[in-house]
């Protein structure tokens, strides 16, 4: 359950980072694909097995990877 909640929290951050990017920007499109796949997998019932926990951990890792790439794609803020 903790992995699932964490995955949803990271997903929310990924979605937030997608907002300023143009709709057809490659980082945004790839992030949306990863999120859709992860959302589909995370919505499946939890089985309480090691395999299920591993799958959820992979979804968390995929979301963090996408978050890192989105943060790198963000335009640099100019100092005031």
Backbone as JSON Lines, residues from 0, in Angstrom:
{"i":0,"aa":"X","n":[0.83,-1.19,0.0],"ca":[0.0,0.0,0.0],"c":[0.87,1.25,0.0]}
{"i":1,"aa":"X","n":[2.01,1.21,0.72],"ca":[2.88,2.37,0.75],"c":[3.46,2.65,-0.63]}
{"i":2,"aa":"X","n":[3.86,1.61,-1.33],"ca":[4.39,1.79,-2.68],"c":[3.34,2.4,-3.6]}
{"i":3,"aa":"X","n":[2.11,1.94,-3.46],"ca":[1.03,2.46,-4.3],"c":[0.81,3.93,-4.02]}
{"i":4,"aa":"X","n":[0.73,4.3,-2.76],"ca":[0.52,5.72,-2.41],"c":[1.69,6.56,-2.89]}
{"i":5,"aa":"X","n":[2.88,6.04,-2.74],"ca":[4.06,6.77,-3.18],"c":[4.04,6.94,-4.7]}
{"i":6,"aa":"X","n":[3.67,5.9,-5.41],"ca":[3.6,5.98,-6.88],"c":[2.6,7.04,-7.31]}
{"i":7,"aa":"X","n":[1.45,7.12,-6.64],"ca":[0.45,8.13,-7.0],"c":[0.99,9.53,-6.7]}
{"i":8,"aa":"X","n":[1.72,9.68,-5.59],"ca":[2.28,10.99,-5.23],"c":[3.32,11.43,-6.26]}
{"i":9,"aa":"X","n":[4.19,10.53,-6.66],"ca":[5.2,10.87,-7.67],"c":[4.51,11.17,-9.0]}
{"i":10,"aa":"X","n":[3.47,10.42,-9.31],"ca":[2.71,10.67,-10.54],"c":[2.11,12.07,-10.56]}
{"i":11,"aa":"X","n":[1.63,12.52,-9.43],"ca":[1.08,13.88,-9.34],"c":[2.18,14.91,-9.62]}
{"i":12,"aa":"X","n":[3.37,14.66,-9.12],"ca":[4.49,15.57,-9.36],"c":[4.89,15.56,-10.84]}
{"i":13,"aa":"X","n":[4.86,14.39,-11.46],"ca":[5.17,14.29,-12.89],"c":[4.14,15.08,-13.69]}
{"i":14,"aa":"X","n":[2.87,14.93,-13.35],"ca":[1.82,15.68,-14.05],"c":[2.02,17.18,-13.89]}
{"i":15,"aa":"X","n":[2.41,17.59,-12.68],"ca":[2.66,19.02,-12.42],"c":[3.81,19.53,-13.3]}
{"i":16,"aa":"X","n":[4.85,18.74,-13.46],"ca":[5.99,19.14,-14.29],"c":[5.63,19.17,-15.78]}
{"i":17,"aa":"X","n":[4.63,18.4,-16.17],"ca":[4.2,18.38,-17.57],"c":[3.44,19.65,-17.95]}
{"i":18,"aa":"X","n":[2.81,20.27,-17.0],"ca":[1.92,21.39,-17.27],"c":[2.56,22.51,-18.09]}
{"i":19,"aa":"X","n":[3.77,22.98,-17.75],"ca":[4.31,24.11,-18.53],"c":[4.85,23.73,-19.91]}
{"i":20,"aa":"X","n":[4.99,22.45,-20.18],"ca":[5.53,22.02,-21.48],"c":[4.45,22.08,-22.56]}
{"i":21,"aa":"X","n":[4.85,22.36,-23.8],"ca":[3.88,22.35,-24.9],"c":[3.24,20.96,-25.03]}
{"i":22,"aa":"X","n":[2.0,20.9,-25.5],"ca":[1.28,19.62,-25.58],"c":[1.99,18.53,-26.38]}
{"i":23,"aa":"X","n":[2.76,18.91,-27.38],"ca":[3.39,17.89,-28.22],"c":[4.9,17.78,-27.97]}
{"i":24,"aa":"X","n":[5.37,18.35,-26.89],"ca":[6.79,18.23,-26.55],"c":[7.1,16.78,-26.21]}
{"i":25,"aa":"X","n":[8.23,16.3,-26.7],"ca":[8.57,14.88,-26.51],"c":[8.61,14.47,-25.03]}
{"i":26,"aa":"X","n":[9.23,15.26,-24.14],"ca":[9.24,14.84,-22.73],"c":[7.83,14.71,-22.15]}
{"i":27,"aa":"X","n":[6.93,15.6,-22.55],"ca":[5.56,15.55,-22.04],"c":[4.82,14.32,-22.57]}
{"i":28,"aa":"X","n":[4.96,14.06,-23.86],"ca":[4.28,12.92,-24.47],"c":[4.77,11.62,-23.83]}
{"i":29,"aa":"X","n":[6.09,11.49,-23.67],"ca":[6.63,10.27,-23.06],"c":[6.16,10.13,-21.61]}
{"i":30,"aa":"X","n":[6.13,11.23,-20.89],"ca":[5.66,11.18,-19.5],"c":[4.21,10.73,-19.43]}
{"i":31,"aa":"X","n":[3.39,11.25,-20.33],"ca":[1.97,10.87,-20.32],"c":[1.79,9.39,-20.64]}
{"i":32,"aa":"X","n":[2.61,8.86,-21.53],"ca":[2.53,7.43,-21.86],"c":[2.91,6.6,-20.63]}
{"i":33,"aa":"X","n":[4.0,6.98,-19.98],"ca":[4.44,6.25,-18.78],"c":[3.37,6.33,-17.7]}
{"i":34,"aa":"X","n":[2.79,7.51,-17.5],"ca":[1.76,7.66,-16.47],"c":[0.53,6.83,-16.76]}
{"i":35,"aa":"X","n":[0.1,6.8,-18.01],"ca":[-1.08,6.01,-18.37],"c":[-0.84,4.53,-18.08]}
{"i":36,"aa":"X","n":[0.33,4.05,-18.48],"ca":[0.66,2.63,-18.23],"c":[0.73,2.35,-16.73]}
{"i":37,"aa":"X","n":[1.39,3.23,-16.0],"ca":[1.52,3.03,-14.56],"c":[0.15,3.11,-13.87]}
{"i":38,"aa":"X","n":[-0.68,4.06,-14.3],"ca":[-2.02,4.17,-13.71],"c":[-2.81,2.89,-13.93]}
{"i":39,"aa":"X","n":[-2.7,2.35,-15.13],"ca":[-3.43,1.11,-15.44],"c":[-2.95,-0.03,-14.54]}
{"i":40,"aa":"X","n":[-1.63,-0.14,-14.39],"ca":[-1.09,-1.22,-13.56],"c":[-1.38,-1.01,-12.08]}
{"i":41,"aa":"X","n":[-1.32,0.23,-11.63],"ca":[-1.57,0.49,-10.21],"c":[-3.03,0.33,-9.84]}
{"i":42,"aa":"X","n":[-3.92,0.43,-10.82],"ca":[-5.35,0.28,-10.55],"c":[-5.75,-1.18,-10.38]}
{"i":43,"aa":"X","n":[-4.87,-2.1,-10.76],"ca":[-5.18,-3.52,-10.59],"c":[-5.22,-3.85,-9.1]}
{"i":44,"aa":"X","n":[-6.02,-4.83,-8.72],"ca":[-6.11,-5.2,-7.31],"c":[-4.76,-5.67,-6.76]}
{"i":45,"aa":"X","n":[-4.49,-5.29,-5.52],"ca":[-3.26,-5.72,-4.86],"c":[-3.42,-7.17,-4.43]}
{"i":46,"aa":"X","n":[-2.39,-7.95,-4.69],"ca":[-2.46,-9.37,-4.37],"c":[-1.69,-9.72,-3.11]}
{"i":47,"aa":"X","n":[-0.85,-8.81,-2.64],"ca":[-0.07,-9.08,-1.44],"c":[1.07,-10.05,-1.67]}
{"i":48,"aa":"X","n":[1.48,-10.2,-2.93],"ca":[2.56,-11.12,-3.26],"c":[3.85,-10.33,-3.51]}
{"i":49,"aa":"X","n":[4.95,-11.04,-3.51],"ca":[6.23,-10.4,-3.82],"c":[6.2,-9.85,-5.24]}
{"i":50,"aa":"X","n":[5.65,-10.59,-6.15],"ca":[5.57,-10.14,-7.55],"c":[4.78,-8.85,-7.66]}
{"i":51,"aa":"X","n":[3.69,-8.75,-6.94],"ca":[2.88,-7.54,-6.94],"c":[3.68,-6.37,-6.38]}
{"i":52,"aa":"X","n":[4.38,-6.58,-5.28],"ca":[5.2,-5.52,-4.68],"c":[6.3,-5.08,-5.64]}
{"i":53,"aa":"X","n":[6.92,-6.03,-6.34],"ca":[7.95,-5.7,-7.31],"c":[7.39,-4.85,-8.45]}
{"i":54,"aa":"X","n":[6.21,-5.21,-8.91],"ca":[5.58,-4.45,-9.99],"c":[5.31,-3.02,-9.54]}
{"i":55,"aa":"X","n":[4.85,-2.85,-8.32],"ca":[4.57,-1.51,-7.81],"c":[5.88,-0.73,-7.65]}
{"i":56,"aa":"X","n":[6.91,-1.4,-7.2],"ca":[8.22,-0.73,-7.06],"c":[8.73,-0.29,-8.44]}
{"i":57,"aa":"X","n":[8.52,-1.11,-9.46],"ca":[8.93,-0.73,-10.81],"c":[8.16,0.49,-11.29]}
{"i":58,"aa":"X","n":[6.89,0.58,-10.92],"ca":[6.1,1.75,-11.32],"c":[6.61,3.02,-10.63]}
{"i":59,"aa":"X","n":[6.99,2.9,-9.37],"ca":[7.56,4.04,-8.65],"c":[8.85,4.47,-9.34]}
{"i":60,"aa":"X","n":[9.71,3.5,-9.65],"ca":[10.98,3.81,-10.3],"c":[10.75,4.46,-11.66]}
{"i":61,"aa":"X","n":[9.82,3.96,-12.43],"ca":[9.53,4.53,-13.75],"c":[9.05,5.97,-13.63]}
{"i":62,"aa":"X","n":[8.24,6.24,-12.62],"ca":[7.75,7.6,-12.42],"c":[8.88,8.53,-12.0]}
{"i":63,"aa":"X","n":[9.77,8.05,-11.14],"ca":[10.92,8.88,-10.75],"c":[11.83,9.16,-11.95]}
{"i":64,"aa":"X","n":[12.05,8.16,-12.79],"ca":[12.87,8.36,-13.98],"c":[12.25,9.42,-14.89]}
{"i":65,"aa":"X","n":[10.94,9.34,-15.07],"ca":[10.26,10.31,-15.91],"c":[10.32,11.7,-15.27]}
{"i":66,"aa":"X","n":[10.16,11.77,-13.95],"ca":[10.24,13.05,-13.25],"c":[11.62,13.68,-13.44]}
{"i":67,"aa":"X","n":[12.66,12.89,-13.34],"ca":[14.02,13.4,-13.54],"c":[14.19,13.96,-14.95]}
{"i":68,"aa":"X","n":[13.68,13.26,-15.92],"ca":[13.81,13.73,-17.31],"c":[12.99,14.99,-17.54]}
{"i":69,"aa":"X","n":[11.82,15.06,-16.93],"ca":[11.0,16.27,-17.09],"c":[11.67,17.47,-16.42]}
{"i":70,"aa":"X","n":[12.24,17.26,-15.25],"ca":[12.92,18.35,-14.57],"c":[14.11,18.84,-15.39]}
{"i":71,"aa":"X","n":[14.8,17.93,-16.05],"ca":[15.93,18.31,-16.89],"c":[15.46,19.06,-18.13]}
{"i":72,"aa":"X","n":[14.23,18.8,-18.59],"ca":[13.7,19.45,-19.79],"c":[13.08,20.81,-19.5]}
{"i":73,"aa":"X","n":[12.87,21.13,-18.23],"ca":[12.27,22.41,-17.87],"c":[13.19,23.54,-18.27]}
{"i":74,"aa":"X","n":[12.65,24.64,-18.77],"ca":[13.5,25.78,-19.1],"c":[14.12,26.34,-17.83]}
{"i":75,"aa":"X","n":[15.36,26.75,-17.95],"ca":[16.07,27.31,-16.79],"c":[15.43,28.63,-16.4]}
{"i":76,"aa":"X","n":[15.26,28.81,-15.1],"ca":[14.69,30.06,-14.59],"c":[15.77,31.14,-14.66]}
{"i":77,"aa":"X","n":[15.36,32.28,-15.14],"ca":[16.32,33.39,-15.21],"c":[16.31,34.14,-13.89]}
{"i":78,"aa":"X","n":[17.49,34.48,-13.36],"ca":[17.52,35.2,-12.09],"c":[16.97,36.61,-12.24]}
{"i":79,"aa":"X","n":[16.33,37.13,-11.21],"ca":[15.72,38.48,-11.3],"c":[16.78,39.56,-11.36]}
